Amino acid sequence: MRWPRQLMSLLFVLALLAGPPIVLLSLVGAPIQGWPTAAQAREWVQNPLTEQTLTAALTIAAWLVWLLLASTVTIRVLTRLSATVSWLRRMPLPTPWQATAGGIAGAAVLGVSSHAITAPPPPPTQPVAAGTLDEVGKPTPLESEVLADEGISVAGGWLPRDVAEQVSAAAALVWLRRRRSYWPHPLSSPSREDTDLAPLPPTVAAVQAAFADSTPPPTEPGAASAGSSLLDRPTVGRAFPQAGVGLTGLGAQDAARGLLVTSLLAGRHHLAVSVVVTRDVLAGLLGPTAETLAHRLPGLAVIDNLGQAAGFFPGDHPGRAPGGREPTQPNMQETTGPPGPTLIVDEASATDNAETLARLATASAAVAVLGRWPAGQTWQIDPSGRDHHQDGSEPAGPRMCVLTQVTAIDLLTVIAHPDPAPPMPGTAGPSRLPAPAGRSPRREVTAQDHPVRSGNDQRRLRLRVLGEPALLLDGHPVEIRRTAAVQVLVFLAAHPDGADTRQLTDAIWPGLPRRSLTGRLYTTLSDLRATIRSTAGVSIIEHSDDRYRLNPTGVTVDLWHFHHAVRDATTTVTTDATTWKAVIDAYPADLAARRTWPWLDPIREATRRHVIDAHATLASASPDAREALAWLQAGIRIDPYNADLHTRAVTALIALGDHDAADHLRESYTRRLAAAGLLPTDTDLTTTTFTDQPAITSR
């Protein structure tokens, strides 16, 4: 509780302010007792260092120190009062209608008899920005980063709730694409150098963390992105007037970036172009990376002038489908489907082509003009995304998504194509994604120097992180109250060499100021240590040199046992099937199964790939075709999204003459990809390259 500490602080300050004057006045007296006479002055000049003069000098110095302290406290108090008064002035007062409604509601509540009152069901838990949920599920304010009912604040912007959900779903889809394109192969080292295991940008991690423990994960990874009503129309486009709107003010550029990201996210599962933007505007929004990023963004059409935009809008060319593609049947008229693309232009282009822009606005999802727009409304956007009419009289619409340049680029990376021409699975080697700018590939941490559990191991504590995380004492789970404490245990298990305070706070509460999280981490660790000590009588978390690590002599970890099996299989001179089978036997389930912590994805995927490599190696080394097929099918159960395993299995089934099973496997894999939002271009696994979106259109 805060108030005891605040009360003690207040008493301490009052003691500092009142104590010195009381002591000085009682022992020495008043600091000034009249001006010195001429005789006293001559005496002081002749003999300055007397007991009386030294006492007076020390007294004056003490009073000066006290005055400095008093002035500092006074300035702090006045500053706090000024901030409080300013906040009270900005506090919105209820309108007459709101006051009337509140009075009616209060009267209704007070008028109901006591026996008719029932406890209302608790409101659904709203996701908050990373780290703003306390350990019992109640939202607590932290640096104004709380996710309100309508959105989430991140470093460098604000996103509406449904847009944040889209970002989280798109991030899950990135890892599905990486799983799909991985090419299993035997490793010569327990460490992985896969460049596509690089973590996603910090902004994406912050959005993911907001939903990590507040909503249950989908049954299938990436399933949240399929069939969602969020994909039908850009969120911000619903509030836009049909004729378009001009954006001015300090937040105009940020709002345009928010519109760009929102529209691309909402249209990422449609084949039509979802955003049309002029080249100059895109360069102003995304900076030097605009040209490079534009060629990787599906659904983005870059034009040089407004006259080139007509081909991307339905109804501008008879017989043309949305996005400028030919219809599949003659004389087919497009009357249904997603809305037209979002159009973003500058003020000069809009003024010079007012008639063209007015015609395109009728078929677009939203039209935004960066600047004043005389032919339509003009909104003034503040940096927080709140919009007002040009005269500032009243809000023009819902709060808009606003993003800085860095934040927008971070979010766009989750929907950008990793490679314009990815290799075919199983033919050209493993597909690799470039690491984000400024990031180095993550190197997997192994537990080579830590002991593993043996048959005569007397350690009573066992940490299980493969599958549902649990700390077991003699086989029985130890109750851990805080979800952050569970994360700490899994994180330290995945990093046997330990982690410092910065690494732990950045992983568990990404995107929030570290200075506000240190106390929360200490509280979490203190509670975790106390729980383990009271239950098992030992302490398994060591702290030295500002690094926390699990004590290998006090707890055994199944992940460390798995890493030792991988090391034996990859470093033994004469590797046989037994070592690879040991890797498979040591892997009961995915790392922290069904947990959606953002930091977990790279480590979980690296661990899964070791097991896939073991299955593929055993299948390749098996002399019996049916045994090889069985190993491939077991690998598919570990990762049902890997294209290379499916291609090998289909080929093996065809070689065995079981064409029906091959067709069934091919069709079920295609359906699984489509359900997750990964669209295949064909159903033949042996010849098909799978993609997610059509190529970029640029004019």
Solvent accessible surface area in square Angstrom, and as a share of the most:
residue,aa,sasa,rsa
1,M,171,0.76
2,R,173,0.63
3,W,149,0.52
4,P,51,0.32
5,R,154,0.56
6,Q,110,0.49
7,L,83,0.41
8,M,125,0.56
9,S,63,0.41
10,L,99,0.49
11,L,92,0.46
12,F,130,0.54
13,V,50,0.29
14,L,90,0.45
15,A,60,0.47
16,L,67,0.33
17,L,42,0.21
18,A,53,0.41
19,G,26,0.25
20,P,48,0.30
21,P,19,0.12
22,I,114,0.58
23,V,78,0.45
24,L,25,0.12
25,L,94,0.47
26,S,84,0.54
27,L,141,0.70
28,V,67,0.38
29,G,18,0.17
30,A,50,0.38
31,P,60,0.38
32,I,129,0.65
33,Q,147,0.66
34,G,55,0.53
35,W,230,0.81
36,P,91,0.57
37,T,79,0.46
38,A,68,0.53
39,A,59,0.46
40,Q,99,0.44
41,A,46,0.36
42,R,148,0.54
43,E,116,0.52
44,W,138,0.48
45,V,106,0.61
46,Q,151,0.67
47,N,83,0.42
48,P,59,0.37
49,L,138,0.69
50,T,43,0.25
51,E,149,0.67
52,Q,146,0.65
53,T,37,0.21
54,L,94,0.47
55,T,65,0.38
56,A,49,0.38
57,A,56,0.43
58,L,131,0.65
59,T,10,0.06
60,I,90,0.45
61,A,49,0.38
62,A,38,0.30
63,W,35,0.12
64,L,108,0.54
65,V,101,0.58
66,W,54,0.19
67,L,94,0.47
68,L,124,0.62
69,L,58,0.29
70,A,21,0.16
71,S,52,0.33
72,T,69,0.40
73,V,32,0.19
74,T,71,0.41
75,I,111,0.56
76,R,158,0.57
77,V,75,0.43
78,L,107,0.53
79,T,83,0.48
80,R,161,0.59
81,L,101,0.50
82,S,66,0.43
83,A,59,0.45
84,T,59,0.35
85,V,69,0.39
86,S,42,0.27
87,W,135,0.47
88,L,94,0.47
89,R,197,0.72
90,R,171,0.63
91,M,77,0.34
92,P,118,0.74
93,L,149,0.74
94,P,88,0.55
95,T,68,0.39
96,P,110,0.69
97,W,215,0.75
98,Q,109,0.48
99,A,58,0.45
100,T,75,0.44
101,A,59,0.46
102,G,44,0.42
103,G,47,0.45
104,I,116,0.59
105,A,56,0.44
106,G,31,0.30
107,A,67,0.52
108,A,59,0.45
109,V,98,0.56
110,L,157,0.78
111,G,65,0.62
112,V,71,0.41
113,S,53,0.34
114,S,97,0.63
115,H,164,0.73
116,A,55,0.43
117,I,109,0.55
118,T,110,0.64
119,A,98,0.76
120,P,111,0.70
121,P,114,0.71
122,P,117,0.73
123,P,113,0.71
124,P,105,0.66
125,T,71,0.41
126,Q,57,0.25
127,P,0,0.00
128,V,4,0.02
129,A,3,0.02
130,A,1,0.01
131,G,12,0.12
132,T,0,0.00
133,L,34,0.17
134,D,37,0.19
135,E,21,0.10
136,V,117,0.67
137,G,36,0.35
138,K,136,0.58
139,P,84,0.53
140,T,41,0.24
141,P,110,0.69
142,L,24,0.12
143,E,83,0.37
144,S,105,0.68
145,E,29,0.13
146,V,55,0.31
147,L,5,0.02
148,A,47,0.36
149,D,101,0.52
150,E,84,0.38
151,G,0,0.00
152,I,1,0.00
153,S,27,0.17
154,V,12,0.07
155,A,70,0.54
156,G,30,0.29
157,G,21,0.20
158,W,11,0.04
159,L,0,0.00
160,P,17,0.11
161,R,63,0.23
162,D,26,0.14
163,V,3,0.02
164,A,0,0.00
165,E,59,0.26
166,Q,12,0.05
167,V,0,0.00
168,S,27,0.17
169,A,10,0.08
170,A,1,0.00
171,A,0,0.00
172,A,35,0.27
173,L,8,0.04
174,V,6,0.03
175,W,17,0.06
176,L,2,0.01
177,R,27,0.10
178,R,11,0.04
179,R,19,0.07
180,R,22,0.08
181,S,26,0.17
182,Y,1,0.00
183,W,74,0.26
184,P,1,0.00
185,H,41,0.18
186,P,84,0.53
187,L,32,0.16
188,S,101,0.65
189,S,47,0.30
190,P,10,0.06
191,S,17,0.11
192,R,2,0.01
193,E,110,0.49
194,D,9,0.05
195,T,48,0.28
196,D,1,0.00
197,L,4,0.02
198,A,0,0.00
199,P,27,0.17
200,L,18,0.09
201,P,5,0.03
202,P,74,0.46
203,T,14,0.08
204,V,0,0.00
205,A,18,0.14
206,A,5,0.04
207,V,0,0.00
208,Q,18,0.08
209,A,17,0.13
210,A,3,0.02
211,F,18,0.08
212,A,13,0.10
213,D,67,0.35
214,S,23,0.15
215,T,53,0.31
216,P,116,0.73
217,P,35,0.22
218,P,54,0.34
219,T,122,0.71
220,E,74,0.33
221,P,56,0.35
222,G,2,0.02
223,A,34,0.26
224,A,63,0.49
225,S,2,0.01
226,A,36,0.28
227,G,83,0.80
228,S,30,0.20
229,S,83,0.54
230,L,42,0.21
231,L,13,0.07
232,D,85,0.44
233,R,80,0.29
234,P,11,0.07
235,T,35,0.21
236,V,18,0.10
237,G,2,0.02
238,R,136,0.50
239,A,34,0.27
240,F,17,0.07
241,P,33,0.21
242,Q,110,0.49
243,A,54,0.42
244,G,0,0.00
245,V,0,0.00
246,G,0,0.00
247,L,2,0.01
248,T,25,0.14
249,G,38,0.36
250,L,158,0.79
251,G,0,0.00
252,A,10,0.08
253,Q,82,0.37
254,D,29,0.15
255,A,0,0.00
256,A,0,0.00
257,R,22,0.08
258,G,0,0.00
259,L,2,0.01
260,L,0,0.00
261,V,0,0.00
262,T,4,0.03
263,S,0,0.00
264,L,1,0.01
265,L,1,0.00
266,A,4,0.03
267,G,7,0.07
268,R,12,0.04
269,H,36,0.16
270,H,49,0.22
271,L,103,0.51
272,A,14,0.11
273,V,14,0.08
274,S,16,0.10
275,V,0,0.00
276,V,0,0.00
277,V,0,0.00
278,T,5,0.03
279,R,75,0.27
280,D,113,0.59
281,V,7,0.04
282,L,4,0.02
283,A,50,0.39
284,G,44,0.43
285,L,0,0.00
286,L,0,0.00
287,G,17,0.16
288,P,131,0.82
289,T,61,0.35
290,A,6,0.04
291,E,87,0.39
292,T,94,0.55
293,L,9,0.05
294,A,6,0.05
295,H,97,0.43
296,R,61,0.22
297,L,0,0.00
298,P,6,0.04
299,G,11,0.11
300,L,1,0.00
301,A,0,0.00
302,V,3,0.02
303,I,0,0.00
304,D,81,0.42
305,N,74,0.38
306,L,0,0.00
307,G,53,0.51
308,Q,54,0.24
309,A,0,0.00
310,A,17,0.13
311,G,9,0.09
312,F,1,0.00
313,F,5,0.02
314,P,35,0.22
315,G,73,0.71
316,D,33,0.17
317,H,79,0.35
318,P,134,0.84
319,G,34,0.33
320,R,82,0.30
321,A,9,0.07
322,P,21,0.13
323,G,11,0.11
324,G,12,0.12
325,R,101,0.37
326,E,121,0.54
327,P,27,0.17
328,T,124,0.72
329,Q,114,0.51
330,P,120,0.76
331,N,142,0.73
332,M,59,0.26
333,Q,126,0.56
334,E,72,0.32
335,T,120,0.69
336,T,116,0.67
337,G,60,0.57
338,P,52,0.33
339,P,46,0.29
340,G,8,0.08
341,P,5,0.03
342,T,0,0.00
343,L,0,0.00
344,I,0,0.00
345,V,0,0.00
346,D,39,0.20
347,E,70,0.31
348,A,65,0.50
349,S,24,0.16
350,A,0,0.00
351,T,79,0.46
352,D,114,0.59
353,N,48,0.24
354,A,41,0.32
355,E,150,0.67
356,T,30,0.17
357,L,0,0.00
358,A,59,0.46
359,R,126,0.46
360,L,1,0.00
361,A,2,0.02
362,T,98,0.57
363,A,28,0.22
364,S,11,0.07
365,A,5,0.04
366,A,4,0.03
367,V,2,0.01
368,A,0,0.00
369,V,0,0.00
370,L,29,0.14
371,G,12,0.12
372,R,130,0.47
373,W,8,0.03
374,P,115,0.72
375,A,69,0.53
376,G,29,0.27
377,Q,78,0.35
378,T,15,0.09
379,W,6,0.02
380,Q,84,0.37
381,I,1,0.01
382,D,48,0.25
383,P,82,0.51
384,S,43,0.28
385,G,0,0.00
386,R,119,0.44
387,D,2,0.01
388,H,62,0.28
389,H,49,0.22
390,Q,73,0.32
391,D,113,0.58
392,G,42,0.40
393,S,82,0.53
394,E,96,0.43
395,P,96,0.60
396,A,24,0.19
397,G,28,0.26
398,P,90,0.57
399,R,59,0.21
400,M,4,0.02
401,C,3,0.02
402,V,3,0.02
403,L,1,0.00
404,T,55,0.32
405,Q,60,0.27
406,V,108,0.62
407,T,4,0.03
408,A,0,0.00
409,I,37,0.19
410,D,24,0.12
411,L,0,0.00
412,L,0,0.00
413,T,42,0.24
414,V,1,0.01
415,I,12,0.06
416,A,4,0.03
417,H,34,0.15
418,P,34,0.21
419,D,55,0.28
420,P,115,0.72
421,A,80,0.62
422,P,49,0.31
423,P,47,0.30
424,M,72,0.32
425,P,29,0.18
426,G,34,0.33
427,T,95,0.55
428,A,71,0.55
429,G,15,0.15
430,P,40,0.25
431,S,12,0.08
432,R,72,0.26
433,L,19,0.10
434,P,84,0.53
435,A,32,0.25
436,P,31,0.20
437,A,108,0.84
438,G,91,0.87
439,R,84,0.31
440,S,89,0.57
441,P,58,0.37
442,R,73,0.27
443,R,143,0.52
444,E,14,0.06
445,V,47,0.27
446,T,22,0.13
447,A,1,0.00
448,Q,74,0.33
449,D,137,0.71
450,H,28,0.12
451,P,67,0.42
452,V,44,0.25
453,R,96,0.35
454,S,65,0.42
455,G,91,0.87
456,N,118,0.61
457,D,27,0.14
458,Q,154,0.69
459,R,36,0.13
460,R,131,0.48
461,L,3,0.01
462,R,83,0.30
463,L,2,0.01
464,R,75,0.27
465,V,0,0.00
466,L,3,0.02
467,G,8,0.08
468,E,87,0.39
469,P,14,0.09
470,A,19,0.15
471,L,2,0.01
472,L,21,0.10
473,L,23,0.12
474,D,83,0.43
475,G,58,0.56
476,H,129,0.58
477,P,101,0.64
478,V,16,0.09
479,E,139,0.62
480,I,33,0.17
481,R,161,0.59
482,R,57,0.21
483,T,60,0.35
484,A,4,0.03
485,A,1,0.00
486,V,24,0.14
487,Q,13,0.06
488,V,0,0.00
489,L,4,0.02
490,V,1,0.00
491,F,14,0.06
492,L,0,0.00
493,A,0,0.00
494,A,4,0.03
495,H,27,0.12
496,P,2,0.01
497,D,88,0.45
498,G,5,0.04
499,A,1,0.00
500,D,29,0.15
501,T,16,0.09
502,R,117,0.43
503,Q,61,0.27
504,L,0,0.00
505,T,0,0.00
506,D,56,0.29
507,A,13,0.10
508,I,9,0.04
509,W,9,0.03
510,P,12,0.08
511,G,37,0.36
512,L,18,0.09
513,P,36,0.23
514,R,104,0.38
515,R,188,0.69
516,S,29,0.19
517,L,1,0.01
518,T,38,0.22
519,G,45,0.43
520,R,48,0.18
521,L,0,0.00
522,Y,105,0.40
523,T,68,0.39
524,T,0,0.00
525,L,4,0.02
526,S,68,0.44
527,D,23,0.12
528,L,0,0.00
529,R,64,0.23
530,A,50,0.39
531,T,26,0.15
532,I,3,0.02
533,R,122,0.44
534,S,97,0.63
535,T,64,0.37
536,A,15,0.12
537,G,57,0.55
538,V,69,0.39
539,S,51,0.33
540,I,2,0.01
541,I,5,0.03
542,E,68,0.31
543,H,88,0.39
544,S,55,0.36
545,D,135,0.70
546,D,76,0.39
547,R,69,0.25
548,Y,6,0.02
549,R,55,0.20
550,L,1,0.00
551,N,31,0.16
552,P,23,0.14
553,T,99,0.58
554,G,17,0.17
555,V,0,0.00
556,T,4,0.02
557,V,3,0.02
558,D,16,0.08
559,L,1,0.00
560,W,2,0.01
561,H,83,0.37
562,F,0,0.00
563,H,6,0.03
564,H,24,0.11
565,A,11,0.09
566,V,2,0.01
567,R,68,0.25
568,D,68,0.35
569,A,2,0.02
570,T,13,0.08
571,T,77,0.45
572,T,59,0.35
573,V,149,0.85
574,T,110,0.64
575,T,57,0.33
576,D,79,0.41
577,A,47,0.36
578,T,96,0.56
579,T,26,0.15
580,W,17,0.06
581,K,83,0.35
582,A,43,0.33
583,V,0,0.00
584,I,32,0.16
585,D,117,0.60
586,A,16,0.13
587,Y,12,0.04
588,P,99,0.62
589,A,36,0.28
590,D,41,0.21
591,L,0,0.00
592,A,0,0.00
593,A,25,0.19
594,R,149,0.54
595,R,56,0.20
596,T,54,0.32
597,W,1,0.00
598,P,16,0.10
599,W,20,0.07
600,L,0,0.00
601,D,28,0.15
602,P,1,0.01
603,I,14,0.07
604,R,32,0.12
605,E,4,0.02
606,A,3,0.02
607,T,0,0.00
608,R,8,0.03
609,R,0,0.00
610,H,4,0.02
611,V,1,0.00
612,I,1,0.00
613,D,1,0.00
614,A,0,0.00
615,H,5,0.02
616,A,3,0.02
617,T,21,0.12
618,L,9,0.05
619,A,9,0.07
620,S,86,0.56
621,A,77,0.60
622,S,21,0.14
623,P,137,0.86
624,D,72,0.37
625,A,55,0.42
626,R,159,0.58
627,E,78,0.35
628,A,16,0.13
629,L,13,0.07
630,A,52,0.41
631,W,47,0.16
632,L,9,0.04
633,Q,71,0.31
634,A,20,0.15
635,G,0,0.00
636,I,18,0.09
637,R,178,0.65
638,I,45,0.23
639,D,1,0.00
640,P,32,0.20
641,Y,2,0.01
642,N,0,0.00
643,A,1,0.01
644,D,2,0.01
645,L,0,0.00
646,H,0,0.00
647,T,23,0.13
648,R,66,0.24
649,A,0,0.00
650,V,0,0.00
651,T,72,0.42
652,A,21,0.16
653,L,9,0.05
654,I,66,0.33
655,A,86,0.67
656,L,52,0.26
657,G,49,0.47
658,D,65,0.34
659,H,105,0.47
660,D,119,0.62
661,A,34,0.27
662,A,1,0.01
663,D,60,0.31
664,H,117,0.52
665,L,31,0.15
666,R,36,0.13
667,E,90,0.40
668,S,23,0.15
669,Y,0,0.00
670,T,21,0.12
671,R,139,0.51
672,R,70,0.25
673,L,0,0.00
674,A,47,0.36
675,A,59,0.46
676,A,1,0.01
677,G,4,0.03
678,L,0,0.00
679,L,59,0.29
680,P,31,0.20
681,T,92,0.54
682,D,75,0.39
683,T,75,0.44
684,D,47,0.24
685,L,7,0.03
686,T,52,0.30
687,T,88,0.51
688,T,7,0.04
689,T,39,0.23
690,F,9,0.04
691,T,44,0.26
692,D,12,0.06
693,Q,24,0.11
694,P,53,0.33
695,A,89,0.69
696,I,38,0.19
697,T,48,0.28
698,S,51,0.33
699,R,114,0.42
